[in-house]
Amino acid sequence: MKVFSWNARFRHSPTVVARRNIELKARLSDQATARSACEQIEAESNGTLLQHDTYFEVVGGRLKLREEPDQPAQLIAYERADEAAAKESRFSLAIIPEPAPLLAILSLSLGVMARVSKRRDLYIWHGVRIHLDEVAGLGNFLELEAPITGADGRATAEALVDELRQVLGIKDSDLVASSYCDLVRSSRR
């Protein structure tokens, strides 16, 4: 049995950052319209990212190694409900300067669930990350990630996500409950 409990191990490490945010994921039929909406609200464009995520078999939550060309990798452990709605995500991440050895060790010891490759246009609006994603084999998606900080952080993050949802025209029927990992796995069946 493969067991990895990231909660106890990562929360207290000085090199690992633990965070919370409110996330929303939706299918995106028209990236050009979404890009135009981001420009209209003066969201700051932070360029295009090419990301390759390797998801590992773990007992609780999810664990992925994110690799980007010419950047250090990130090991990201997270927990969130699989709901087609805005939801809280708790995550910890560590910067991995040399990912190849870690990728090999985690692949052998835990097993790989899926690999996800995407092209991500990143915008920032009032601290909220807006991702316009083109995911290999799955299509186009939009993700919103609003950080939870301070005493009223959750309410503020939820309000920002709700406002962006209205501005970007995200309908209930567009919402996605699953992670990209789960969507890739279900597409193989």
N, C-alpha and C positions, 0 to 999 in steps of 0.2 A: 504494500500500500504506500502510495506517495503522499507524504504529508508535508505541508509547508504552512506554518502559521505566521504570517507577516506582522500581525498586530503587536505582539510582545517584542519581537525582534527589532522592528524598525522605528517604533515610536520614540525610543530613547537614545537613538544613535545620533551623535553630533554631526555626522555627515549626511543625514537623511532629513528631508524636510517633510513634515506632516501637515496636510492642508485639508480644507473642506470647500466645496462649492456647490452651487445649484446648476444642474445640467439639463439640457433639453436636446433631443435629437429628432430630426425629421427628414423625410425624403424630400428631395429638391428637384422639381421638374424643370426649372429654368434658372441656371446659374447667372446668366446675364442680368435678369431682373433682380435677383438677390444682390448682386454686385452693385447695381445701380442704386438700390435702396440703401446699401451701406454708405455709398458716396453721398446720397441725399441727406443722411443724418450726420454726415461728417465723421464717420468712423475712420480711424487711422489705419491705412493699409500697412501691413507689416510683411508684405511679400508673399511669395509662394514657397511652400515647404514640400519636399519629397520625403515621406516617412515610410519606414518599413518596420512593422511591429510583429514581434514573435511572441505569441501567447503560450504560456506554460500550464501544464496540468497542476492545479492546486486544489486543496480541499475547501478553503473559504475565500471568497472574493475572486479577484483576478490578478494575474501577474504577467507583465509584458516587458520586453526589452525593446525600446524604440531606438532605431538607428536612422540618422540623417546624413547625407553626404557632407563631409568637411565639418562635422560637429561632433562633440562627445555624445555618446549614447546616454539614455536614461533608463534606469530600471524603475518601473512604476507598479506599485501594488495598490489596488483599489477595491472598494466595496460600494455597491449601490444597488438599489432595487431595479429589477427589470420591469419598469412601468412605462407606458406610453404617455408620459407627462413630465413636467419639470420635477426633478428629484434631487435629493442631497447625495453627494458623492464624497466619500472620505478616501483620501489617497496619500501615499508617501512616495517620494521619489529620491533617487540617488543618481548622481552624475557618474558615468562610467567612461573614463578616458579611453580604455582599451577593451572594447566589448567582445572581441572574438573568443578569448578564453572563457569568459562568463557565459556566453551563448552556448559554447560547447558543453560546459559543465551542467548548466541548467537543462539543456536538451537531453543529455544522457541521464541525469538523475531524476528529473521531473517528467520529461516527455513534452513534446510540442503539441498543443491543441490546434493551432492554426497560425498562418502567416498572413498578414494584411498589408498591402501596399496601397498608398494613397498619395494623391496630389492635393495639397491643402492651401487654399488662399486664406490668409489670416488677417482679420480686422480686429481692432480694439475700439470699444465704445464705452466710455465711463467705467473702465476697468474690466468690462465683459469681453471675453474672447469670442469672436464670431468666426467659425470655421466653415468655409465652403469647400466641401470635400468631394473629390472624384475618386471613388474607391474601386480598385481593380476587381472586375468580375461582379460588382454589385450595383454600380451606378453613382448617382449624385446625391449628396446629403448635406444638411446644414446642422451644425452643432453650436450650442450656446453654452458657455461656461462662465458663471458669475461667482467670483470668490466670496466666501463668507468671512467677514472680519468684523471685529468690534462687537459691542453688546447687542445692537440691532441688526447685525450683519445678515442674518438669514432673511429677515423681512425685506431688507434693502435689495439683496440678491434676487429674491423672488419677484420683487416689483420690477427690477431692471429686465429680467428675463421675460416677464409678462409684457412689458412695453415693447421690447424687441420682437416678440412673437406677433404682436399686432402690426408693427411697422413692416415686418417682413412677410406678412400675410400667411403665417403658418396656421393651417387648419387642423382640427382634431384628427382628421383622416390622414394627415401627413405624418403624424407622430410615430416614432419607432421606439419600442421598448428595449430591444436587444442591443448588445455591443456588436461592433463590426466582427469580432471573433465569432460570436454565435451566428450571425448572418452568413458568414463564410462557411461555417460548418453545416448549417442547414441547406445552403445552396448545393452542397456536395451530395446530399442525400437523394 
